[in-house]
Amino acid sequence: MNQELSMNANKLVAFLQKPATEITKADIISFIRQNEIKMINFMYPAGDGRLKTLNFVINNQAYLEAILTCGERVDGSSLFSFIEAGSSDLYVIPRFRTAFVDPFAEIPTLSMLCSFFNKDGKPLESSPEYTLHKASKAFSEVTGMEFQAMGELEYYVIAPDNGMFPASDQRGYHESGPYAKFNAFRTDCMFYIAQAGGQIKYGHSEVGNFTIDGKIYEQNEIEFLPVPVEQAADQLIIAKWIIRNLAYRYGYDVTFAPKITTGKAGSGLHIHMRIMKDGQNQMMENGILSETARKAIAGMMELAPSITAFGNTNPMSYFRLVPHQEAPTNICWGDRNRSVLVRVPLGWSGRTDMCTLANPLETENHYDTSQKQTVEMRSPDGSADIYQLLAGLAVACRHGFEKANALTVAENTYVNVNIHRKENEDKLKSLAQLPDCCEASADCLQNQRDIFEQYNVFSAAMIDGIISKLRSYADKTLRTEIIDQPEAMLNLVRRYFHCG
């Protein structure tokens, strides 16, 4: 038995003794028969970013073969605003590599994500999942490398406050129990996400921690490991579904909203990226950030204004993107700096074996720490359409390789200081700003749409739909209008509480 596979939390991987990417229809049927699975769920993200579900009872083997092979019809006009009711039928076809045992079903159930196909049996050009597939493919074709990503999923848990062991306001970072109240809930979430195929790095409590009207609001984070970008999107959307379902079981409320009150930490969806070739991370070279990494950063610097159209999709997003907090407002990048848009996290470049220093009984090892280096985009939040966001980032990084002056752009947007300090005013003035509202984000996407539409990655219909939705909020002056109106702010929070 392969020990690596036998330790995998996904029951199918451990049972079949093969990676999820190699699972076939025959494997699915074998697992169903030998594990007495009674039902199948097809799951697919719609235009609102949430997973939808279609249930099947397994009547017999012939029917099971039919649904796994042919999929089923769904009403596309009820799932996506750009599809008209007069020609709305779509097919949903399961992707076997995404299969997992549903941890919430009383009847033994196997769930799997699906792809959308049109009436001609071709992938639906404007589906978010296929858009990401096209973006990943275009990146590889242009650069000869693979684009990988992982997310930091931040969320608030809300429950009645019993008054015991009160946490320190806005000091919840990595807090332990009993001052952190929802560590057990988070670890349960992590366990279920791993069973569903999520490659988790770690989890912890986050900065946000406050009490209002007898309820405690505690911010948590689950961070993933870098994987191929399509897999990264799948595991993030399943993770959000699992966290919400488990919260419902616990009797808690959960929100991924970017901002839920003024003066307290908002929640982001930071995305880490790395570029791979022949199994090797290309982000470091001779112990410093590589030319490859700087070209990708340059692309993100140029397209940052329009990436907000995918990653910051409702008016509350722009109450988080304000100065003097750990959310960016200026288009710049830097090392270990949480006030920048793209951060280069602390890497293991010191060439010191810290393990033997901490554990004198250990012998020196030669672990390749360059594999761990990523760069982090810090503007997105939980309102994002995850597939569109990661597709946009793949386009931006690809664009950096197509720019003749990419390294100059990277040099001009690099900062190694806290840009909000008074002594750095001149540097701050030289930097471009992120949009401050949905309408401004729509304008930026309109101006840069040609780059996203190259290689047929984003369809014109999808871009038109995103722009139209952003402009419909009419929020150009909203942030200044309600800054001193707590009730109006509360109404906005309620309206966008369950976004994404």
C-alpha positions in Angstrom: 0.0 0.0 0.0 1.2 3.5 -0.9 1.7 5.1 2.5 1.4 8.6 1.1 -2.1 7.8 -0.4 -3.2 5.8 2.6 -2.7 8.9 4.8 -4.8 11.0 2.5 -8.0 12.3 4.3 -10.1 11.9 1.1 -11.8 8.5 1.5 -11.8 7.8 -2.2 -8.1 8.5 -2.6 -7.2 6.3 0.4 -9.6 3.5 -0.8 -8.6 3.5 -4.5 -4.9 4.1 -3.8 -4.5 6.6 -6.5 -4.4 10.4 -6.7 -7.7 12.3 -7.2 -6.5 13.5 -10.6 -6.3 9.8 -11.8 -9.8 8.7 -10.6 -11.9 7.3 -13.4 -15.6 6.5 -13.9 -14.9 2.8 -13.2 -13.2 3.9 -9.9 -16.3 5.9 -8.9 -18.6 2.9 -9.6 -16.3 0.5 -7.7 -16.2 2.8 -4.7 -20.0 3.2 -4.7 -20.5 -0.6 -4.9 -18.0 -1.5 -2.2 -19.0 1.3 0.2 -22.8 1.0 -0.2 -23.2 4.6 -1.4 -26.9 5.2 -2.0 -27.0 8.7 -3.6 -25.1 11.0 -5.9 -24.9 14.8 -5.7 -23.9 16.9 -8.7 -22.7 20.3 -7.4 -21.9 23.4 -9.5 -21.3 27.1 -8.9 -23.8 29.6 -10.3 -23.6 33.3 -11.1 -24.0 34.2 -7.4 -20.8 32.2 -6.5 -22.6 29.6 -4.4 -22.8 25.9 -5.0 -26.0 24.5 -6.4 -27.0 20.8 -5.9 -28.8 18.1 -7.9 -29.6 14.9 -6.1 -29.8 11.4 -7.6 -30.9 8.1 -6.1 -28.9 5.2 -7.4 -31.6 3.0 -8.9 -29.4 0.4 -10.6 -26.0 0.2 -12.3 -27.3 1.1 -15.7 -28.8 4.4 -14.3 -25.5 5.1 -12.4 -23.5 4.6 -15.7 -25.9 6.9 -17.5 -25.7 9.9 -15.1 -21.9 9.6 -14.7 -21.5 9.5 -18.5 -24.2 11.8 -19.8 -24.7 14.1 -16.9 -28.1 15.9 -16.7 -29.9 19.0 -18.0 -30.3 22.1 -15.9 -32.0 25.5 -16.4 -29.1 27.9 -17.2 -31.3 31.0 -17.0 -31.9 30.3 -13.3 -28.2 29.9 -12.7 -26.6 32.7 -14.9 -28.0 36.2 -15.7 -26.5 36.1 -19.2 -28.5 33.1 -20.3 -32.0 33.8 -21.7 -35.0 31.6 -20.7 -35.8 31.0 -24.4 -32.6 28.9 -24.9 -31.6 28.1 -21.4 -30.9 24.3 -21.3 -27.4 23.4 -20.3 -25.7 20.1 -19.5 -23.8 19.5 -16.2 -21.1 16.8 -16.4 -19.3 15.5 -13.3 -15.6 15.8 -12.9 -14.5 12.6 -11.2 -11.4 14.1 -9.7 -13.5 16.2 -7.4 -15.6 13.4 -5.9 -15.9 13.2 -2.1 -18.2 11.5 0.5 -20.7 14.1 1.7 -20.0 14.6 5.4 -23.5 16.0 6.1 -25.7 13.5 4.4 -27.5 10.9 6.6 -27.9 8.6 3.6 -24.4 7.6 2.3 -23.8 10.1 -0.6 -21.0 10.8 -3.0 -20.7 14.4 -4.2 -18.8 15.8 -7.1 -18.4 19.1 -8.9 -19.6 19.5 -12.5 -18.7 21.4 -15.6 -21.3 23.2 -17.8 -21.8 22.3 -21.5 -24.0 24.0 -24.1 -26.6 22.4 -26.5 -23.9 21.4 -28.9 -22.0 19.5 -26.2 -19.2 22.0 -26.0 -17.9 23.7 -22.8 -20.0 26.8 -21.9 -17.6 29.6 -22.8 -19.0 32.0 -20.2 -19.0 29.6 -17.2 -16.6 30.7 -14.5 -15.1 27.2 -14.2 -14.3 27.0 -17.9 -13.0 30.6 -18.0 -10.4 29.5 -15.3 -9.5 26.5 -17.4 -8.9 28.7 -20.4 -6.8 31.2 -18.4 -4.7 28.4 -17.0 -4.2 26.9 -20.4 -3.2 30.3 -22.0 -0.7 30.9 -19.2 1.0 27.6 -19.8 1.0 28.0 -23.6 2.5 31.5 -23.4 5.1 30.9 -20.6 5.7 27.1 -20.8 5.1 26.9 -17.1 2.2 26.0 -14.7 0.3 28.5 -12.7 -0.5 27.4 -9.1 -2.5 29.2 -6.4 -3.9 28.8 -2.9 -6.2 30.9 -0.8 -6.4 32.3 2.7 -10.1 31.9 3.6 -11.0 34.4 6.3 -14.5 34.4 8.0 -16.3 35.5 11.1 -18.1 33.1 13.4 -21.0 34.7 15.4 -22.7 33.1 18.4 -24.1 34.2 21.8 -21.5 35.5 24.3 -21.4 33.7 27.6 -19.1 36.3 29.1 -16.4 33.8 30.2 -12.7 34.4 29.3 -13.3 37.5 27.3 -10.9 38.0 24.3 -8.9 41.1 23.9 -10.6 43.4 21.3 -8.8 43.2 17.9 -6.1 41.0 19.4 -7.3 37.6 18.3 -4.4 36.6 16.1 -3.5 33.0 16.7 -5.3 33.1 20.1 -5.8 29.8 21.9 -8.8 28.6 23.9 -10.5 29.5 26.1 -10.0 33.1 24.9 -10.7 32.0 21.3 -14.1 30.3 21.4 -14.4 28.6 18.0 -11.1 26.7 17.6 -13.0 23.3 17.8 -15.4 24.5 15.1 -12.5 25.5 12.9 -10.7 22.2 13.3 -13.9 20.3 12.5 -14.2 22.4 9.4 -10.6 21.6 8.4 -11.1 17.9 8.9 -14.2 17.9 6.7 -12.5 20.1 4.0 -9.6 17.7 3.9 -11.9 14.7 3.5 -13.4 16.6 0.5 -10.0 16.9 -1.1 -8.8 20.2 0.2 -5.1 20.5 0.7 -4.9 22.5 3.9 -1.7 24.3 5.2 -3.1 25.3 8.6 -5.8 27.1 10.4 -5.9 29.7 13.2 -7.9 32.5 14.9 -7.5 35.9 13.3 -7.2 39.5 14.5 -10.9 40.3 14.5 -12.6 39.6 17.9 -15.3 41.8 19.4 -18.7 41.6 21.1 -21.9 43.5 20.1 -25.4 43.2 21.6 -24.5 40.0 23.5 -23.0 38.2 20.5 -19.3 37.4 20.0 -17.8 37.9 16.6 -14.6 35.9 16.2 -12.5 35.9 13.0 -10.8 32.7 11.8 -8.7 31.7 8.9 -8.0 28.5 7.0 -5.1 28.6 4.6 -4.4 26.1 1.8 -1.4 24.7 0.1 -0.5 25.7 -3.4 -1.9 23.4 -6.1 -2.7 23.8 -9.8 -5.0 26.8 -10.1 -8.2 24.9 -11.2 -7.9 22.6 -8.2 -7.3 25.7 -6.0 -10.7 27.1 -7.0 -12.5 23.9 -6.6 -11.2 23.4 -3.0 -12.0 26.9 -2.0 -15.7 26.8 -3.1 -16.1 23.4 -1.4 -14.5 24.8 1.7 -17.0 27.7 1.9 -19.9 25.2 1.5 -18.5 23.0 4.2 -17.9 25.9 6.7 -21.5 27.2 6.2 -23.1 23.7 6.5 -21.1 22.9 9.7 -22.0 26.3 11.2 -25.7 25.5 10.6 -25.2 22.2 12.4 -23.5 24.0 15.3 -26.2 26.7 15.5 -23.6 29.4 14.6 -23.8 32.1 12.0 -20.8 32.6 9.6 -19.9 35.3 7.1 -17.2 35.8 4.5 -18.3 39.4 4.0 -15.4 41.9 3.6 -16.6 44.2 6.3 -19.3 43.7 9.0 -18.7 46.8 11.1 -16.6 49.9 11.3 -13.4 50.0 13.2 -12.9 46.3 13.2 -10.9 44.0 11.0 -12.4 43.1 7.7 -12.1 39.7 6.0 -10.0 39.2 2.9 -9.5 36.3 0.5 -5.7 36.7 0.0 -4.4 34.6 -2.9 -0.9 33.2 -3.0 0.6 32.2 -6.3 3.7 30.4 -7.5 4.9 29.4 -11.0 6.2 25.9 -11.6 8.2 24.2 -14.3 9.1 20.5 -14.3 8.0 20.3 -10.7 10.3 23.1 -9.5 9.2 26.4 -8.1 10.4 29.3 -10.3 9.8 32.1 -7.8 13.4 32.1 -6.3 16.8 32.3 -8.0 20.0 32.2 -6.1 18.2 33.1 -2.8 16.4 36.1 -4.2 13.1 36.8 -5.9 13.5 35.6 -9.5 12.9 37.5 -12.8 10.0 35.1 -13.4 8.3 36.2 -10.2 9.0 39.9 -10.9 7.4 39.7 -14.4 4.3 38.1 -12.9 4.1 40.8 -10.3 4.5 43.5 -13.0 1.4 42.0 -14.8 -0.6 42.2 -11.5 0.6 45.8 -11.0 -0.8 46.8 -14.4 -4.1 44.9 -14.2 -4.7 45.5 -10.4 -7.5 48.1 -10.9 -9.6 45.7 -13.0 -8.9 42.6 -10.9 -11.0 44.3 -8.2 -14.0 43.6 -10.6 -13.5 39.9 -10.0 -12.3 40.0 -6.4 -14.2 42.9 -4.8 -17.7 42.6 -6.1 -20.1 44.5 -3.8 -20.1 47.9 -2.1 -18.9 46.6 1.2 -15.7 45.5 -0.4 -14.6 49.1 -0.7 -15.2 49.8 3.0 -12.4 47.3 3.6 -10.0 48.8 1.1 -9.2 52.0 3.1 -5.9 53.5 4.2 -4.0 52.7 7.5 -5.4 49.1 7.8 -4.0 45.7 6.7 -5.9 46.0 3.4 -4.2 47.7 0.4 -5.2 50.9 -1.4 -2.1 51.7 -3.4 -0.8 49.6 -6.4 2.6 48.5 -5.2 4.5 45.5 -3.9 7.1 44.7 -1.3 8.8 42.2 1.0 7.0 41.1 4.2 4.9 44.3 4.0 1.2 44.0 4.8 0.3 47.5 3.6 1.2 46.7 0.0 -1.1 45.1 -2.7 1.3 42.2 -3.5 3.4 40.9 -0.7 6.4 38.7 -0.9 6.1 36.6 2.2 9.1 35.8 4.4 11.0 33.0 2.6 13.3 30.3 3.8 16.3 31.8 2.1 18.7 32.1 5.1 20.3 28.7 4.3 20.2 27.9 8.1 18.9 24.6 9.3 16.6 26.0 12.0 15.3 22.5 12.9 18.7 21.3 14.2 19.1 24.6 16.1 15.7 24.1 17.8 16.3 20.3 18.2 20.0 19.5 18.9 19.4 15.7 18.6 18.4 16.1 14.9 20.9 15.6 12.1 21.3 18.4 9.5 18.8 18.1 6.6 18.8 19.6 3.2 15.1 20.4 2.6 14.5 22.4 -0.6 12.8 25.4 1.0 12.7 27.3 -2.4 9.5 25.2 -3.1 7.7 27.2 -0.4 8.1 30.7 -1.9 4.9 32.4 -3.2 3.7 36.0 -3.8 0.4 37.1 -2.3 -2.3 39.3 -3.7 -4.1 41.0 -0.8 -7.0 43.0 -2.3 -9.6 40.2 -2.9 -12.3 39.4 -0.4 -15.0 36.8 0.2 -17.4 38.4 -2.2 -15.2 37.2 -5.1 -16.3 34.8 -7.8 -13.4 32.4 -7.0 -13.1 31.1 -10.5 -13.2 34.5 -12.2 -10.8 35.9 -9.6 -8.2 33.2 -10.2 -8.7 33.4 -13.9 -8.1 37.2 -13.7 -4.9 36.6 -11.7 -3.7 34.0 -14.2 -4.3 36.5 -17.0 -2.4 39.2 -15.1 0.6 37.1 -14.4 0.7 35.9 -18.1 0.4 39.5 -19.2 3.6 40.3 -17.3 5.5 37.9 -19.5 4.1 39.6 -22.6 5.3 43.1 -21.5 8.6 44.2 -22.8 9.1 46.6 -19.9 7.8 44.2 -17.2 10.9 44.4 -15.0 10.9 48.2 -15.2 7.3 48.2 -14.0 8.2 45.9 -11.2 11.1 48.1 -10.1 9.0 51.3 -10.2 6.2 49.8 -8.1 8.4 48.2 -5.4 8.3 49.7 -1.9 10.3 48.7 1.1 8.7 51.0 3.6 5.4 51.7 5.3 3.9 53.8 2.6 1.4 55.5 5.0 4.0 57.1 7.2 4.3 60.9 6.8 8.0 60.7 5.7 6.9 58.6 2.7 4.3 61.0 1.3 6.2 61.6 -1.9 6.4 57.9 -2.7 2.7 57.5 -1.8 1.7 60.2 -4.3 3.7 58.5 -7.1 1.7 55.2 -6.8 -1.6 54.5 -8.6 -4.7 53.8 -6.4 -7.1 50.9 -6.4 -10.7 51.7 -7.3 -12.8 53.0 -4.4 -16.2 51.7 -5.4 -17.9 49.1 -7.6 -18.6 51.7 -10.3 -14.9 52.7 -10.5 -14.0 49.1 -10.7 -16.3 48.6 -13.6 -14.7 51.5 -15.4 -11.3 50.0 -14.9 -12.4 46.6 -16.3 -13.9 48.3 -19.3 -10.6 50.1 -20.0 -8.6 46.9 -19.7 -11.0 44.3 -20.9 -9.1 43.6 -24.1 -6.3 41.9 -22.1 -8.8 39.6 -20.3 -10.5 38.7 -23.6 -7.2 37.7 -25.3 -6.9 34.0 -26.2 -10.7 33.9 -25.7 -10.2 33.5 -21.9 -13.0 35.8 -20.7 -15.9 36.0 -23.1 -17.3 39.4 -24.0 -20.6 38.4 -22.6 -19.0 37.6 -19.2 -17.2 40.9 -19.1 -20.3 42.8 -20.1 -22.3 41.1 -17.3 -19.7 41.8 -14.6 -19.5 45.5 -15.7 -23.3 45.8 -15.7 -23.7 44.3 -12.2 -20.9 46.5 -10.7 -22.5 49.7 -12.2 -25.9 48.7 -10.9 -24.8 49.4 -7.4 -24.5 53.1 -8.1 -22.0 53.5 -5.2 -19.7 56.2 -6.5 -20.2 58.4 -3.4 -21.6 55.8 -1.0 -18.5 55.5 1.2 -18.4 59.2 2.0 -22.2 59.5 2.3 -22.7 57.0 5.1 -19.4 57.3 7.0 -21.3 58.9 9.9 -24.6 57.0 9.6 -24.4 53.8 11.7 -27.9 52.7 10.8 -27.2 53.0 7.0 -24.0 51.1 7.5 -25.8 48.3 9.4 -28.3 48.0 6.6 -25.5 47.5 4.1 -23.9 44.9 6.3 -27.1 43.0 6.5 -27.7 43.2 2.7 -24.3 41.8 1.8 -23.7 39.6 4.9 -23.9 36.3 2.9 -22.0 37.2 -0.2 -20.0 34.9 -2.3 
